[in-house]
């Protein structure tokens, strides 16, 4: 299963969101970005409400516009209710909105290339851990099925 990232941002920061989205997609992540992930004719909020709870990480591109956006704040609320890991990525010196003001913010504005590299490496590590857990679950299920098959073979006679 792919490692899923929901990228929340203000539409005024579309260029940055697209750049970060493309960077992460080239590294093999499945990224939700409204411009790419919602087809014409699809209900926007229904798609967002389906996607956020299934995301492995919720990245908030934090800017003054995002901070003041009712839509971004609604997305944050969904992520909090869904217990999705939130990573605020500050594009300028700004404090995250109240509900997430206690979450450490990545100061992208200080050194963008260094912080993007850190973010990519951090997400690669999370993706590897998820893949390892999935492999263990698959092997556990396979062992369980094999055990049932062996037990079933002994009782037939």
N, C-alpha and C positions, 0 to 999 in steps of 0.2 A: 504494500500500500504506500502511496506517495506521501511525502512529508508536505503538509498543507499549511500555507501561510496566507492569512488575510491581511491585506495592506489597506489600512484606513488613512484617509487624507482629505484635505479640502480640495475641491475641484480647482481652486486657484493655484494649487501645487501639483497639477497634473504632470508637468514635465519631470519633476523630481520623482514622483511616484512611478512614472513609466520607466525612468532610468533604473531605479532600484528594483523594480519588478523584472525588467529584462536581465539585470545582473544576477538576480536570484534564480530566474528560470534557466539561464545558461548553466547554472550549477546543479540543475536537476530538481529544483523545488517546484511544487505546484502552487502558483500564486493567484489569489483572487484579487483582481483589480477591475473595478466596474467597467472600464472601457473595453477590456478584453473578455470579461467573464459573464457579461449579461448581454444576451442577444436582443436585437430590436424586437419589441413585442412581448418580451418577458417581464413579469412584474418585478420591479427592482427590489422592494423591501422583502418580498417573499424569498427571493434568491439570497439576499444578504442574511436573513434570519435562518435560512437553511445552512449556509456556509460557515458562519462564525462558530457555531457549536461544534462543528466537525474539524475546525482548524487546529493544528498543533501549536501554532503561535499566531498572535495578533500583533502586528507591527503598526504602531501609530506614528505617522509622520507628523510631528508636532510643530505647529507654527501658530502665529496669532490667529490666522484664518481658521485653522483646524480647531483651536481652543474655543473659538466663538461659534463654531458650526453646530447647529442642533442635530444634524445627521451624524456627524462624527461622535458627538456625545451619546447619541442613541446606540451607535455601534459599540462604544465602550461599555455601555450598560449591558448589552447582550453578551459581550465577552466576559464581563465580570460574573454575570449570572451563570454562564456556561463553564466557569473555572478554566478559561483558556489563558495560557501564559501571555502576558502583555509586555511588549518591549516598546517603550516610548523612545522615539528617535527625534531629538530636537534639531530643527533646522535653523534655529536662532535661540538666543538665551531666553528661555520661557519656562515657567513652572507648569507641570501638567495639571489638568482640571482636578478639582477637589477629590473625586472618588479614587483617583490614581496618583495623587500628589506624593504618596509615600513610596512609589515605585521608582527605583533608580533610572534616570534618563540617560540615554546615550547622546553625548553632545556632538552630533555630526558636524555642526558648524565650526568646531575647533580645528579639526583636521579630517576632512571628508574621506580621503583615500584610506587613511589609517583606520578610521572607525568603520568604513564599509568592509575593509578586510577583516576586522575583528568580528563584525556582525556575521559575515559569510562563514568564518571559521566556527563561530559559536553555533550557528544553525547547522553546519555540517556535523558537529559533535552530537547535537540533539537528534539529527536524522539517523546517525549511526546507532545511537542508543535505541531509537524506535525500531530500526531494522533488526537489531539483535533481539529485542523483546518479541517481535513478530516471529522470528525464526524459532525461538524457544517455545512459543505457543504452538506453532505448526508441528514441531517435533513432539511436543507433549500430546497433541491431538492424535498424531500418527501412532505414537506409542500406545495410547489408550485404545484406539481402533484395533491395532495389532493384538493387544491383550484381549479385547472382546472376541476377536476372530479366533484366537488360540483357545480361549475358554469355550467358545461355541463349538469348536472342532472336537473338544474332548467330550462334550455332553451328547454328541450325536453318535448313536450306534444302534 
